[in-house]
């Protein structure tokens, strides 16, 4: 993942979303924050620094900023409300004077494996900071690596602002319909052909679709319909 990018990974449970972010996209960024709603990050990232709660996480980040650390990985066990406050600290809702912590670091990548939990479309108090991050984040150096099983349940700012959408096999009609609306009818035909752990990488600007195998190698590049 290049800095100042937004990637949304979509697919059902066990399809390979976590593997794609943890092993391919995430390690390319020198400064990473991973939000943890399931307790899995200690297994996924044994060498990362682990913090519980927002206060502890902010204290760690402030110390690293003061010490000038240029490469680090922090995982945070937090609630939806704490995650929203962290996102607002990394990329403040614009008021003309707020300081972005992501900008102060010279760029930060925020990873979230359960975006539908942290950014529910029907919870404005939680989704508003996230919406700001998707709309403004790249301007202050915030990259976003997110995953969801339910793209239809997240705020549309997430996919409308994405640089890339990677999708694995989906099966629920509402989620397939959402993705078809996003990338067109060709997506529906191709996603139904995917083997297990294969994925489609939809680059939105400029638009292209790539079929990749479980090791992320290019199988073929698809011509837009």
C-alpha positions in Angstrom: 0.0 0.0 0.0 1.3 3.4 -0.9 0.8 6.3 1.5 -2.4 8.3 1.3 -4.4 5.4 -0.2 -7.7 4.1 0.8 -8.4 0.4 0.4 -11.6 -1.4 1.2 -11.5 -5.2 1.3 -14.9 -7.0 1.0 -15.8 -10.6 1.5 -17.5 -13.2 3.7 -15.9 -14.7 6.8 -12.9 -16.8 6.1 -12.5 -15.6 2.6 -9.0 -14.0 3.1 -9.6 -10.4 4.0 -7.5 -10.4 7.1 -4.6 -12.2 5.4 -4.6 -9.7 2.5 -4.4 -6.7 4.8 -2.0 -8.3 7.4 0.4 -9.9 5.0 0.3 -7.7 1.9 -1.0 -4.1 2.3 -0.2 -3.3 5.9 3.5 -4.1 6.1 4.2 -1.6 3.2 3.4 1.4 5.5 6.0 2.4 8.1 3.5 3.6 10.7 0.4 1.5 11.4 -2.5 1.5 13.8 -4.7 -1.6 13.9 -8.1 -1.4 15.6 -9.0 -4.7 17.4 -12.6 -5.6 18.2 -12.1 -9.4 18.4 -8.8 -9.9 20.4 -7.1 -11.4 17.4 -4.3 -8.9 16.9 -1.9 -10.3 19.4 -1.9 -13.5 17.3 -1.7 -11.7 14.0 0.9 -9.2 15.1 3.0 -10.6 18.0 5.8 -8.0 17.5 3.5 -5.0 17.6 2.9 -2.8 20.7 -0.5 -3.6 22.1 -2.6 -1.0 23.9 -6.0 -1.4 25.7 -8.3 1.6 25.4 -8.0 5.0 23.9 -6.1 6.7 26.7 -3.3 4.2 26.7 -3.0 4.3 22.9 -2.9 8.1 22.8 -0.2 8.1 25.5 1.9 5.7 23.4 1.5 7.7 20.2 2.4 11.0 21.9 5.5 9.5 23.3 6.6 8.1 19.9 5.9 11.5 18.4 8.1 13.2 20.9 10.9 10.7 20.5 10.7 11.0 16.7 10.0 7.3 15.9 9.6 6.8 12.2 8.6 3.2 12.1 6.1 1.4 14.4 3.0 -0.7 14.7 0.4 -0.2 17.4 -2.7 -2.4 17.9 -5.6 -1.0 20.1 -8.4 -2.9 21.8 -11.2 -0.4 21.8 -14.9 0.2 21.7 -16.8 1.8 18.8 -16.9 5.1 20.7 -13.1 5.0 21.5 -12.4 4.2 17.8 -14.4 7.2 16.7 -12.5 9.5 19.0 -9.1 8.1 17.8 -10.1 8.7 14.2 -11.0 12.2 15.0 -7.6 12.7 16.7 -5.8 11.3 13.6 -8.0 13.4 11.2 -10.0 16.1 13.0 -13.4 17.2 11.8 -12.4 20.4 10.0 -12.5 23.5 12.2 -9.6 25.5 10.8 -7.4 25.1 13.9 -7.4 21.4 14.9 -4.1 19.5 14.6 -4.0 16.2 12.9 -2.0 13.5 14.6 -1.6 11.7 11.3 -0.1 14.8 9.8 2.2 15.4 12.8 3.7 11.9 12.2 4.2 12.5 8.5 1.6 9.9 7.7 -0.2 7.0 9.4 -2.1 3.9 8.1 -5.2 3.0 10.1 -6.3 -0.7 9.8 -9.8 -1.8 10.7 -11.0 -5.4 10.1 -14.7 -4.8 11.1 -15.6 -1.5 9.5 -19.3 -2.3 9.7 -18.9 -2.4 13.5 -16.9 0.8 13.8 -18.7 2.8 11.1 -22.3 1.7 11.1 -24.4 3.7 8.6 -27.2 4.2 11.2 -24.9 5.5 14.0 -24.1 9.1 13.2 -22.1 9.8 16.4 -19.7 7.0 15.5 -19.7 7.2 11.7 -19.2 11.0 11.3 -15.4 11.0 12.3 -14.9 8.0 10.0 -16.7 9.8 7.2 -14.4 12.8 7.7 -11.4 10.5 7.6 -12.5 9.0 4.3 -13.2 12.4 2.8 -10.2 14.3 4.2 -7.7 11.7 5.4 -5.4 11.7 2.4 -4.9 15.5 2.7 -3.4 15.0 6.2 -1.5 11.8 5.4 -4.0 9.3 6.7 -4.2 6.0 4.8 -7.0 3.6 5.4 -7.0 -0.2 5.2 -10.5 -1.5 6.0 -12.4 -4.7 5.7 -16.1 -5.7 5.9 -18.4 -8.6 5.3 -21.3 -6.1 4.8 -20.5 -3.3 2.4 -24.1 -2.3 2.2 -24.1 -1.5 6.0 -21.2 1.0 5.9 -21.4 4.7 5.1 -21.0 5.1 1.3 -18.1 7.6 1.8 -15.9 4.6 2.4 -16.3 3.1 -1.0 -16.9 6.3 -2.9 -13.5 7.7 -1.7 -11.6 4.4 -2.0 -8.5 4.1 -4.2 -9.0 0.3 -4.5 -11.7 -2.2 -3.6 -10.6 -5.8 -3.2 -13.4 -8.4 -3.1 -13.6 -12.1 -2.3 -16.6 -14.3 -2.8 -19.8 -12.8 -1.6 -23.2 -14.6 -1.3 -25.8 -12.3 0.3 -27.9 -10.6 -2.4 -27.8 -7.2 -0.7 -24.0 -7.2 -0.6 -23.7 -8.3 -4.2 -26.2 -5.7 -5.3 -24.1 -3.0 -3.5 -20.9 -4.1 -5.2 -22.6 -4.3 -8.6 -23.8 -0.7 -8.2 -20.2 0.3 -7.3 -18.3 -1.4 -10.1 -20.8 -2.5 -12.7 -22.4 -5.7 -14.0 -19.0 -7.2 -15.0 -18.2 -7.5 -11.3 -21.2 -9.8 -10.8 -20.0 -12.2 -13.5 -16.4 -12.3 -12.3 -17.0 -12.7 -8.6 -19.2 -15.7 -9.2 -16.2 -17.4 -10.9 -13.7 -16.9 -8.1 -12.1 -19.9 -6.5 -11.5 -20.0 -2.8 -9.1 -17.2 -1.6 -8.9 -15.7 -5.1 -9.8 -12.0 -5.3 -10.8 -9.2 -7.6 -8.8 -6.0 -7.2 -10.9 -3.1 -8.5 -8.8 0.0 -9.0 -11.1 3.0 -9.2 -8.9 5.7 -10.6 -8.1 4.9 -13.3 -10.7 2.1 -13.4 -9.4 -1.5 -13.9 -10.2 -5.0 -12.5 -7.5 -7.6 -11.8 -8.0 -11.2 -10.9 -5.4 -12.4 -8.3 -4.6 -15.8 -6.8 -4.3 -16.6 -3.0 -0.6 -15.3 -3.1 -1.8 -12.0 -4.6 -0.2 -12.8 -8.0 -2.0 -11.5 -11.1 -4.0 -14.2 -12.9 -5.4 -11.9 -15.5 -6.4 -8.3 -16.1 -10.0 -7.8 -17.1 -11.1 -5.3 -19.6 -13.8 -2.9 -18.3 -17.2 -3.6 -19.7 
